[in-house]
Structures are given as structure tokens and as C-alpha cells.
Amino acid sequence: MRYTADQLPYEEYRTWRLCTLLHCPPSALDDESALTLDWLLAVDDTVAKLRSDREKEAARG
């Protein structure tokens, strides 16, 4: 089956994002704590928002 990112069930979407972010297979995530993985996702979201804001500012100015 093929899903778009917004159609994936939450846990599968979370796993996909982490594997994409860390460039690893899902089995490699088993060795990390959930807290660390959640932190990485939160940081990645923040960085993406900041990049987007800077790009918008650069386009305006």
C-alpha cells in the first residue's frame, strides 16, 4: 500500500520521520529511548519552522 505522509497512522508516520531524519532502518530505532526520539522530532520541527520563516523573510526583502 502507498500512503502520503498525512494518511499514515501516527506510529508509522513517526517511524518514517525518524528513519528519514536519522537515515536508518526502523530496526535501528529500537536501541534509542522514546524520549530521545521525541526530542529529535521536536527539534526537527523547530528547525524546519525557522528555515521556513527565514526563507519567507528573504523572499520579501
N, CA, C and O atoms as a GROMACS GRO file, in nm:
protein
  244
    1MET      N    1   0.083  -0.118   0.000
    1MET     CA    2   0.000   0.000   0.000
    1MET      C    3   0.087   0.124   0.000
    1MET      O    4   0.198   0.125   0.053
    2ARG      N    5   0.035   0.225  -0.060
    2ARG     CA    6   0.107   0.352  -0.060
    2ARG      C    7   0.023   0.455   0.014
    2ARG      O    8  -0.098   0.467  -0.007
    3TYR      N    9   0.091   0.529   0.100
    3TYR     CA   10   0.027   0.635   0.177
    3TYR      C   11   0.101   0.765   0.151
    3TYR      O   12   0.221   0.764   0.123
    4THR      N   13   0.032   0.874   0.161
    4THR     CA   14   0.101   1.002   0.172
    4THR      C   15   0.128   1.022   0.320
    4THR      O   16   0.067   0.955   0.403
    5ALA      N   17   0.219   1.113   0.354
    5ALA     CA   18   0.258   1.130   0.494
    5ALA      C   19   0.139   1.162   0.583
    5ALA      O   20   0.136   1.119   0.699
    6ASP      N   21   0.041   1.236   0.533
    6ASP     CA   22  -0.073   1.272   0.617
    6ASP      C   23  -0.176   1.159   0.630
    6ASP      O   24  -0.271   1.172   0.708
    7GLN      N   25  -0.160   1.050   0.556
    7GLN     CA   26  -0.252   0.938   0.565
    7GLN      C   27  -0.200   0.826   0.654
    7GLN      O   28  -0.275   0.736   0.690
    8LEU      N   29  -0.072   0.829   0.688
    8LEU     CA   30  -0.014   0.723   0.769
    8LEU      C   31  -0.068   0.726   0.911
    8LEU      O   32  -0.091   0.834   0.966
    9PRO      N   33  -0.090   0.610   0.970
    9PRO     CA   34  -0.123   0.607   1.113
    9PRO      C   35  -0.007   0.671   1.190
    9PRO      O   36   0.107   0.665   1.145
   10TYR      N   37  -0.036   0.732   1.305
   10TYR     CA   38   0.063   0.813   1.376
   10TYR      C   39   0.194   0.740   1.402
   10TYR      O   40   0.300   0.795   1.374
   11GLU      N   41   0.191   0.620   1.456
   11GLU     CA   42   0.315   0.549   1.489
   11GLU      C   43   0.398   0.520   1.365
   11GLU      O   44   0.521   0.531   1.369
   12GLU      N   45   0.334   0.483   1.256
   12GLU     CA   46   0.406   0.457   1.132
   12GLU      C   47   0.465   0.586   1.077
   12GLU      O   48   0.577   0.587   1.025
   13TYR      N   49   0.389   0.695   1.087
   13TYR     CA   50   0.439   0.825   1.041
   13TYR      C   51   0.560   0.868   1.125
   13TYR      O   52   0.659   0.917   1.071
   14ARG      N   53   0.551   0.850   1.255
   14ARG     CA   54   0.661   0.884   1.346
   14ARG      C   55   0.786   0.802   1.310
   14ARG      O   56   0.896   0.857   1.303
   15THR      N   57   0.768   0.673   1.287
   15THR     CA   58   0.880   0.587   1.248
   15THR      C   59   0.940   0.632   1.116
   15THR      O   60   1.062   0.638   1.102
   16TRP      N   61   0.856   0.662   1.019
   16TRP     CA   62   0.903   0.708   0.889
   16TRP      C   63   0.985   0.836   0.903
   16TRP      O   64   1.092   0.849   0.844
   17ARG      N   65   0.933   0.932   0.981
   17ARG     CA   66   1.006   1.059   1.000
   17ARG      C   67   1.141   1.036   1.066
   17ARG      O   68   1.241   1.094   1.023
   18LEU      N   69   1.145   0.953   1.169
   18LEU     CA   70   1.271   0.925   1.237
   18LEU      C   71   1.370   0.855   1.145
   18LEU      O   72   1.488   0.890   1.144
   19CYS      N   73   1.324   0.758   1.069
   19CYS     CA   74   1.414   0.688   0.977
   19CYS      C   75   1.467   0.782   0.868
   19CYS      O   76   1.582   0.774   0.828
   20THR      N   77   1.381   0.872   0.822
   20THR     CA   78   1.423   0.971   0.725
   20THR      C   79   1.523   1.068   0.786
   20THR      O   80   1.625   1.101   0.724
   21LEU      N   81   1.496   1.113   0.905
   21LEU     CA   82   1.582   1.208   0.974
   21LEU      C   83   1.718   1.147   1.009
   21LEU      O   84   1.821   1.211   0.992
   22LEU      N   85   1.718   1.024   1.056
   22LEU     CA   86   1.840   0.959   1.102
   22LEU      C   87   1.906   0.872   0.994
   22LEU      O   88   2.015   0.819   1.016
   23HIS      N   89   1.842   0.857   0.879
   23HIS     CA   90   1.894   0.775   0.770
   23HIS      C   91   1.926   0.634   0.820
   23HIS      O   92   2.038   0.585   0.806
   24CYS      N   93   1.825   0.570   0.878
   24CYS     CA   94   1.845   0.436   0.933
   24CYS      C   95   1.720   0.352   0.910
   24CYS      O   96   1.612   0.405   0.882
   25PRO      N   97   1.734   0.221   0.920
   25PRO     CA   98   1.616   0.134   0.910
   25PRO      C   99   1.537   0.138   1.042
   25PRO      O  100   1.592   0.173   1.146
   26PRO      N  101   1.411   0.103   1.037
   26PRO     CA  102   1.329   0.104   1.159
   26PRO      C  103   1.388   0.021   1.274
   26PRO      O  104   1.371   0.057   1.390
   27SER      N  105   1.455  -0.088   1.243
   27SER     CA  106   1.511  -0.172   1.349
   27SER      C  107   1.617  -0.098   1.431
   27SER      O  108   1.640  -0.133   1.547
   28ALA      N  109   1.682   0.001   1.373
   28ALA     CA  110   1.785   0.077   1.446
   28ALA      C  111   1.724   0.167   1.553
   28ALA      O  112   1.793   0.211   1.645
   29LEU      N  113   1.596   0.196   1.542
   29LEU     CA  114   1.530   0.284   1.639
   29LEU      C  115   1.505   0.213   1.772
   29LEU      O  116   1.485   0.277   1.875
   30ASP      N  117   1.507   0.081   1.769
   30ASP     CA  118   1.480   0.003   1.891
   30ASP      C  119   1.584   0.028   2.000
   30ASP      O  120   1.555   0.010   2.119
   31ASP      N  121   1.703   0.069   1.961
   31ASP     CA  122   1.811   0.090   2.058
   31ASP      C  123   1.807   0.228   2.124
   31ASP      O  124   1.883   0.254   2.217
   32GLU      N  125   1.719   0.315   2.077
   32GLU     CA  126   1.711   0.452   2.130
   32GLU      C  127   1.591   0.467   2.223
   32GLU      O  128   1.490   0.397   2.209
   33SER      N  129   1.604   0.557   2.318
   33SER     CA  130   1.491   0.582   2.409
   33SER      C  131   1.383   0.663   2.339
   33SER      O  132   1.413   0.744   2.250
   34ALA      N  133   1.260   0.642   2.379
   34ALA     CA  134   1.148   0.716   2.321
   34ALA      C  135   1.164   0.866   2.346
   34ALA      O  136   1.130   0.948   2.261
   35LEU      N  137   1.216   0.901   2.462
   35LEU     CA  138   1.236   1.042   2.495
   35LEU      C  139   1.334   1.107   2.398
   35LEU      O  140   1.310   1.218   2.350
   36THR      N  141   1.444   1.039   2.369
   36THR     CA  142   1.542   1.092   2.274
   36THR      C  143   1.481   1.107   2.135
   36THR      O  144   1.502   1.208   2.068
   37LEU      N  145   1.407   1.008   2.092
   37LEU     CA  146   1.346   1.013   1.959
   37LEU      C  147   1.241   1.124   1.950
   37LEU      O  148   1.234   1.193   1.848
   38ASP      N  149   1.161   1.141   2.054
   38ASP     CA  150   1.063   1.250   2.055
   38ASP      C  151   1.132   1.385   2.053
   38ASP      O  152   1.085   1.478   1.986
   39TRP      N  153   1.243   1.397   2.124
   39TRP     CA  154   1.320   1.522   2.127
   39TRP      C  155   1.372   1.554   1.987
   39TRP      O  156   1.365   1.668   1.942
   40LEU      N  157   1.426   1.452   1.919
   40LEU     CA  158   1.477   1.473   1.783
   40LEU      C  159   1.367   1.522   1.689
   40LEU      O  160   1.391   1.610   1.606
   41LEU      N  161   1.248   1.466   1.702
   41LEU     CA  162   1.137   1.511   1.618
   41LEU      C  163   1.099   1.656   1.650
   41LEU      O  164   1.074   1.735   1.559
   42ALA      N  165   1.096   1.689   1.777
   42ALA     CA  166   1.061   1.826   1.817
   42ALA      C  167   1.163   1.926   1.765
   42ALA      O  168   1.127   2.033   1.716
   43VAL      N  169   1.290   1.892   1.776
   43VAL     CA  170   1.395   1.981   1.727
   43VAL      C  171   1.385   1.995   1.576
   43VAL      O  172   1.400   2.105   1.523
   44ASP      N  173   1.361   1.886   1.507
   44ASP     CA  174   1.350   1.891   1.361
   44ASP      C  175   1.234   1.980   1.318
   44ASP      O  176   1.246   2.055   1.222
   45ASP      N  177   1.120   1.971   1.389
   45ASP     CA  178   1.006   2.058   1.358
   45ASP      C  179   1.042   2.205   1.378
   45ASP      O  180   1.005   2.289   1.297
   46THR      N  181   1.113   2.235   1.486
   46THR     CA  182   1.152   2.372   1.515
   46THR      C  183   1.248   2.425   1.409
   46THR      O  184   1.233   2.538   1.363
   47VAL      N  185   1.344   2.344   1.371
   47VAL     CA  186   1.440   2.385   1.268
   47VAL      C  187   1.368   2.410   1.135
   47VAL      O  188   1.397   2.507   1.066
   48ALA      N  189   1.276   2.324   1.099
   48ALA     CA  190   1.200   2.341   0.975
   48ALA      C  191   1.120   2.470   0.977
   48ALA      O  192   1.113   2.541   0.876
   49LYS      N  193   1.058   2.501   1.091
   49LYS     CA  194   0.981   2.626   1.102
   49LYS      C  195   1.072   2.747   1.088
   49LYS      O  196   1.036   2.843   1.019
   50LEU      N  197   1.188   2.745   1.153
   50LEU     CA  198   1.281   2.857   1.142
   50LEU      C  199   1.331   2.875   0.999
   50LEU      O  200   1.340   2.988   0.951
   51ARG      N  201   1.362   2.765   0.932
   51ARG     CA  202   1.406   2.775   0.792
   51ARG      C  203   1.297   2.836   0.705
   51ARG      O  204   1.323   2.922   0.621
   52SER      N  205   1.175   2.792   0.727
   52SER     CA  206   1.064   2.844   0.650
   52SER      C  207   1.046   2.994   0.674
   52SER      O  208   1.026   3.070   0.580
   53ASP      N  209   1.054   3.035   0.800
   53ASP     CA  210   1.042   3.177   0.832
   53ASP      C  211   1.151   3.260   0.768
   53ASP      O  212   1.125   3.368   0.715
   54ARG      N  213   1.274   3.210   0.771
   54ARG     CA  214   1.386   3.283   0.709
   54ARG      C  215   1.371   3.291   0.559
   54ARG      O  216   1.403   3.395   0.500
   55GLU      N  217   1.324   3.185   0.496
   55GLU     CA  218   1.303   3.187   0.352
   55GLU      C  219   1.196   3.288   0.314
   55GLU      O  220   1.208   3.359   0.214
   56LYS      N  221   1.090   3.296   0.395
   56LYS     CA  222   0.984   3.393   0.369
   56LYS      C  223   1.036   3.536   0.384
   56LYS      O  224   1.004   3.623   0.304
   57GLU      N  225   1.117   3.559   0.487
   57GLU     CA  226   1.176   3.691   0.507
   57GLU      C  227   1.269   3.728   0.392
   57GLU      O  228   1.268   3.843   0.346
   58ALA      N  229   1.348   3.635   0.346
   58ALA     CA  230   1.441   3.661   0.234
   58ALA      C  231   1.364   3.690   0.105
   58ALA      O  232   1.406   3.774   0.025
   59ALA      N  233   1.252   3.622   0.086
   59ALA     CA  234   1.173   3.644  -0.035
   59ALA      C  235   1.109   3.782  -0.033
   59ALA      O  236   1.089   3.844  -0.138
   60ARG      N  237   1.076   3.831   0.086
   60ARG     CA  238   1.013   3.963   0.098
   60ARG      C  239   1.115   4.077   0.084
   60ARG      O  240   1.083   4.184   0.033
   61GLY      N  241   1.237   4.050   0.130
   61GLY     CA  242   1.328   4.160   0.143
   61GLY      C  243   1.436   4.168   0.047
   61GLY      O  244   1.517   4.260   0.054
   0.00000   0.00000   0.00000
